[in-house]
Amino acid sequence: MLYSSRPNLMIGFHGCDESVRNELVNNPNKIKKSQEKFDWLGNGFYVWENNFERALKWAEDKLERGTVANPSVVGVIYQLDYCLDFTDSQFIGVLCDYYELLKTDLEFTGKKLPQNKDVKRDAHQDLVLRELDCAVIEYLHQKIEDAIKRDEEEKGFSEIRRFDTARGIFTEGGPAYEGAGIQTKNHIQICIRNLNCIKGFFIPRETAKFP
């Protein structure tokens, strides 16, 4: 865990309605976390890591579904800090351990594990409703909270750290060309749980052509 803290500033993009973009830029403390049961990396504020186009496409897709009126993108300056990073082997192993714990807990109570699901309109069957992954990740965070609370009650402090963010690489959208291993919607997604990791918002500017 020695190298798990990542203080460097990063730039990401959040797809949203134009009104949401303006509100975040003008009132940066009014941040709404996603709390859907199918969130890919658990509940939090989502950004596409250094990927303006993908954030815009996400907002445009929501326009087609009638949930956004004016597709837009807000830039986000953030840091990962203590990150549950699924590009790092150690954290994939940790997640697998918590999956087994959740499975055992649910079996004990007679409940079934949720499942990742496809939506009918997804021709590539990318399992975009990640109910299982979200449940495992949220279970992990809850167990950490429980352990911290126990420590504080017994000792008055805890050395256990909460994760500030989660990060994952996702492949989706079908092959970029025939036989390709690269898919059209590959991206890195960030879920920010600790909103203090967000340092500011900005309206992205277009590339200028200078004489």
FENGIHU-V891885 format. One record per pair of residues at least 12 apart in sequence whose ideal C-beta (glycine too) atoms are under 10 Angstrom apart, sorted by the first residue. I is the first residue (numbers start at 1). J is the second residue. Records with the same first field share a line. If there is no record, write none. Layout:
I=J / J
This chain:
1=82 / 90 / 91 / 161
3=88 / 90
4=80 / 81 / 82 / 83 / 84 / 85 / 88 / 90 / 91 / 161 / 163
5=79 / 80 / 81 / 82 / 83 / 161 / 164
6=79 / 80 / 81 / 82 / 83 / 85 / 164 / 165 / 167 / 197
7=79 / 80 / 81 / 82 / 197
8=79 / 80 / 81
9=77 / 78 / 79 / 80 / 199 / 200
10=47 / 49 / 50 / 76 / 77 / 78 / 79 / 80 / 165 / 190 / 197 / 199
11=47 / 49 / 50 / 51 / 52 / 75 / 76 / 77 / 78 / 202 / 204
12=45 / 46 / 47 / 48 / 49 / 50 / 51 / 52 / 55 / 74 / 75 / 76 / 77 / 78 / 188 / 189 / 190 / 192 / 198
13=47 / 48 / 49 / 50 / 51 / 52 / 53 / 54 / 55 / 56 / 58 / 59 / 73 / 74 / 75 / 76 / 204
14=31 / 45 / 46 / 47 / 48 / 55 / 58 / 59 / 72 / 73 / 74 / 75 / 76 / 190 / 192 / 198 / 201
15=46 / 47 / 48 / 51 / 52 / 54 / 55 / 56 / 57 / 58 / 59 / 60 / 61 / 62 / 68 / 71 / 72 / 73 / 74
16=32 / 46 / 55 / 58 / 59 / 62 / 68 / 70 / 71 / 72 / 73 / 74
17=59 / 62 / 63 / 67 / 68 / 69 / 70 / 71 / 72
18=59 / 68 / 69 / 70 / 71 / 72 / 73 / 74 / 203
19=68 / 69 / 70 / 72
20=32 / 59 / 68 / 70 / 72 / 74
21=59 / 70 / 71 / 72 / 73 / 74 / 75 / 201 / 202 / 203 / 204
22=72 / 74 / 201 / 203
23=74 / 201
24=45 / 74 / 75 / 76 / 198 / 200 / 201 / 202 / 203
25=74 / 75 / 200 / 201 / 202 / 203
26=201
27=201
28=74 / 76 / 195 / 198 / 199 / 200 / 201 / 202
29=195 / 198
31=44 / 45 / 76 / 192 / 195 / 198 / 201
32=45 / 195
33=45 / 46 / 191 / 192 / 193 / 195
34=46 / 134 / 191
35=134 / 138
36=129 / 130 / 131 / 134
37=114 / 129 / 130 / 131 / 134 / 135 / 138
38=114 / 116 / 117 / 119 / 127 / 128 / 129 / 130 / 131 / 132 / 133 / 134 / 135
39=129 / 130 / 131 / 133 / 134 / 137 / 138 / 166 / 189 / 191
40=116 / 127 / 128 / 129 / 130 / 133 / 134 / 137 / 166 / 168 / 170 / 189 / 191
41=84 / 86 / 130 / 133 / 134 / 137 / 165 / 166 / 167 / 168 / 170 / 189 / 190 / 191 / 192 / 193
42=84 / 130 / 133 / 134 / 135 / 136 / 137 / 138 / 139 / 140 / 141 / 163 / 166 / 191 / 193
43=134 / 137 / 138 / 141 / 166 / 191 / 193
44=137 / 141 / 163 / 164 / 165 / 166 / 190 / 191 / 192 / 193 / 194 / 195 / 197
45=76 / 78 / 165 / 190 / 191 / 192 / 193 / 194 / 195 / 197 / 198
46=58 / 76 / 166 / 189 / 190 / 191 / 192
47=74 / 75 / 76 / 77 / 78 / 165 / 188 / 189 / 190 / 191 / 192 / 198
48=73 / 76 / 187 / 188 / 189 / 190
49=76 / 78 / 80 / 167 / 168 / 169 / 187 / 188 / 189 / 190
50=187 / 188 / 190
51=73 / 186 / 187 / 188 / 189
52=73 / 75 / 204
53=73 / 187
54=73 / 173 / 185 / 186 / 187 / 188 / 189
55=71 / 72 / 73 / 74 / 75 / 76 / 187 / 204
56=71 / 72 / 73 / 204
57=71 / 73 / 173 / 185 / 187
58=71 / 73 / 185 / 187
59=71 / 72 / 73 / 74
60=72
61=121
64=121
65=121
72=203 / 204
73=203 / 204
74=201 / 202 / 203 / 204
75=200 / 201 / 202 / 203 / 204 / 205
76=190 / 192 / 197 / 198 / 199 / 200 / 201 / 202
77=197 / 198 / 199 / 200 / 201 / 202
78=164 / 165 / 190 / 192 / 194 / 195 / 196 / 197 / 198 / 199 / 200 / 201
79=164 / 165 / 192 / 194 / 196 / 197 / 198 / 199
80=163 / 164 / 165 / 166 / 167 / 190 / 192 / 197
81=161 / 163 / 164 / 165 / 192 / 194 / 196 / 197
82=161 / 162 / 163 / 164 / 165 / 193 / 194 / 197
83=163 / 164 / 165 / 166 / 167 / 190 / 191 / 192 / 197
84=137 / 140 / 141 / 144 / 162 / 163 / 164 / 165 / 166 / 167 / 168 / 191 / 193
85=163 / 165 / 166 / 167 / 168 / 169 / 190
86=133 / 137 / 166 / 167 / 168 / 169 / 170 / 189
87=167 / 168 / 169 / 188
88=167
91=140 / 163 / 166 / 167 / 168
92=168
94=140
95=133 / 136 / 137 / 139 / 140 / 166
96=136
97=136 / 140
98=135 / 136 / 137 / 138 / 139 / 140 / 141 / 142 / 143 / 144
99=113 / 132 / 133 / 135 / 136 / 137 / 139 / 140
100=136
101=136 / 139 / 140 / 143
102=114 / 132 / 135 / 136 / 137 / 138 / 139 / 140 / 142 / 143
103=136 / 139
105=139 / 143
106=135 / 139
113=131 / 132 / 135 / 136
114=129 / 130 / 131 / 132 / 133 / 134 / 135 / 136
115=127 / 129 / 130 / 131 / 132 / 135
116=128 / 129 / 130 / 131 / 132 / 133 / 134 / 135
117=129 / 130 / 131 / 132
122=172 / 173 / 174
123=173 / 174
124=172 / 173 / 174 / 175 / 183 / 184 / 185
125=172 / 174
126=170 / 171 / 172 / 173 / 174 / 183 / 185
127=172
128=170 / 172
130=170
133=168
134=191
137=163 / 166 / 168 / 191 / 193
140=163 / 166
141=162 / 163 / 166 / 193
144=158 / 160 / 161 / 162 / 163
145=160 / 162
146=160
147=160
148=160 / 161 / 162
162=193 / 194
163=191 / 193 / 194
164=192 / 193 / 194 / 195 / 196 / 197
165=190 / 191 / 192 / 193 / 194 / 197 / 198
166=189 / 190 / 191 / 192 / 193
167=188 / 189 / 190 / 191 / 192
168=187 / 188 / 189 / 190 / 191
169=186 / 187 / 188 / 189
170=183 / 185 / 186 / 187 / 188 / 189
171=183 / 184 / 185 / 186 / 187
172=184 / 185 / 186 / 187
173=185 / 186 / 187
